[in-house]
Amino acid sequence: MSDKYVLDSCAIIAFLYGEQGKDTVKDLLNGNNEVYMHSVSILEVYYDAIKRIESDKADLFLKWIFNDSPITVLYEITEKTIRDAGYFKSAYKISLGDSFVLATARLYDAKIISSDHHEFDVIEKQENVNFLWIR
């Protein structure tokens, strides 16, 4: 039985740019795990890549994630996703992307891979959501 994970944008950014925590993400991607990422989070990473590097190189990230990575990209926004994401955004005043990470983790009963303690520490203490911290 494989473990289930949802990648937060900061986790895949660490992996792509060789930042602290990259090895944890690499091991999860290379292991026998189900790894999910919502398209809203992919947009956040793409936006970050465009700011850091040339847009042509940012497009390489998209090509990798959609064609070559072991990540299951989620596009659908169901009523449950809207309700859960809306709840998290309203209750904790977090970014839209982070609210989708939480809603996706809840939907798939998956752990969130993140380094974003600033946003998620309080949520981890108050909600039934599990995290795997990369740093």
C-alpha positions in Angstrom: 0.0 0.0 0.0 1.4 3.4 -1.0 1.3 6.6 1.0 -0.6 9.6 -0.3 0.9 13.1 -0.4 -0.1 16.5 -1.6 2.7 18.8 -2.7 2.6 22.4 -1.5 4.1 24.8 -4.0 7.1 25.5 -1.6 8.0 21.8 -1.6 8.2 21.5 -5.4 10.1 24.8 -5.5 12.6 23.4 -3.0 13.0 20.3 -5.3 13.3 22.3 -8.5 15.9 24.8 -7.2 17.9 22.5 -5.0 16.9 24.2 -1.7 16.8 22.6 1.7 14.3 19.8 1.8 14.8 18.8 -1.9 16.0 15.3 -0.9 12.8 14.6 1.0 10.7 15.6 -2.0 12.9 13.6 -4.3 12.6 10.5 -2.2 8.8 10.8 -2.1 8.7 11.3 -5.9 11.0 8.3 -6.5 9.2 6.1 -4.0 6.0 4.0 -4.3 3.8 6.9 -3.3 0.7 8.6 -4.6 1.7 12.2 -5.0 -0.9 14.8 -6.0 -0.7 18.5 -6.8 -3.7 20.7 -7.7 -3.4 22.8 -10.8 -3.8 26.0 -8.6 -0.5 25.1 -6.9 1.2 24.4 -10.2 0.2 27.9 -11.3 1.9 29.3 -8.1 5.1 27.4 -9.0 5.0 28.5 -12.6 4.5 32.1 -11.6 7.5 31.8 -9.2 9.6 30.3 -12.0 8.7 33.1 -14.4 9.8 35.6 -11.7 13.1 33.8 -11.1 14.1 32.7 -14.5 13.2 33.1 -18.2 9.7 32.1 -19.2 11.1 29.5 -21.6 12.8 27.8 -18.7 9.6 28.0 -16.7 7.8 26.3 -19.5 10.2 23.4 -19.0 8.8 23.0 -15.5 5.3 22.7 -17.0 6.5 20.1 -19.5 8.1 18.1 -16.8 5.2 18.2 -14.4 2.5 17.4 -17.0 4.5 14.8 -19.0 7.4 13.3 -17.1 6.8 13.6 -13.3 5.1 11.0 -11.2 2.8 13.7 -9.8 -0.9 13.3 -10.5 -2.2 16.7 -11.5 -5.7 17.6 -10.3 -7.8 20.0 -12.3 -11.3 19.4 -11.0 -12.8 21.8 -8.5 -15.8 20.0 -6.9 -18.4 21.5 -4.6 -16.6 19.7 -1.7 -13.3 21.3 -2.8 -14.9 24.7 -2.9 -16.4 24.3 0.5 -13.2 23.0 2.1 -11.0 25.5 0.5 -13.4 28.3 1.3 -13.5 27.2 4.9 -9.7 27.1 5.3 -9.3 30.5 3.5 -11.9 32.1 5.7 -11.0 30.5 9.0 -7.2 31.0 8.7 -6.8 34.0 6.3 -4.4 32.0 4.1 -3.6 32.2 0.4 -5.9 30.7 -2.1 -3.2 28.2 -3.1 -2.8 27.0 0.4 -6.5 26.6 0.9 -6.5 24.3 -2.2 -3.6 22.3 -0.8 -5.6 21.7 2.4 -8.8 20.9 0.6 -7.0 18.4 -1.7 -5.3 16.7 1.3 -8.6 16.4 3.0 -10.2 15.0 -0.2 -7.6 12.4 -0.7 -6.8 11.7 3.0 -3.2 12.6 2.2 -0.3 14.3 4.0 0.8 17.7 2.9 4.5 18.1 2.0 5.5 21.6 2.9 8.0 23.9 4.6 5.5 26.7 5.1 5.3 26.7 8.9 4.1 30.3 8.8 0.8 29.4 7.2 0.3 25.9 8.4 1.5 25.4 12.0 -1.7 26.8 13.5 -3.8 24.7 11.2 -1.9 21.5 12.0 -2.7 22.1 15.7 -6.4 22.8 15.2 -7.5 20.7 12.2 -7.4 17.0 11.3 -4.7 17.5 8.6 -1.3 15.8 8.6 2.0 17.3 7.4 5.4 16.1 6.3 7.7 19.0 6.9 10.7 19.2 4.6 12.5 21.7 6.9 
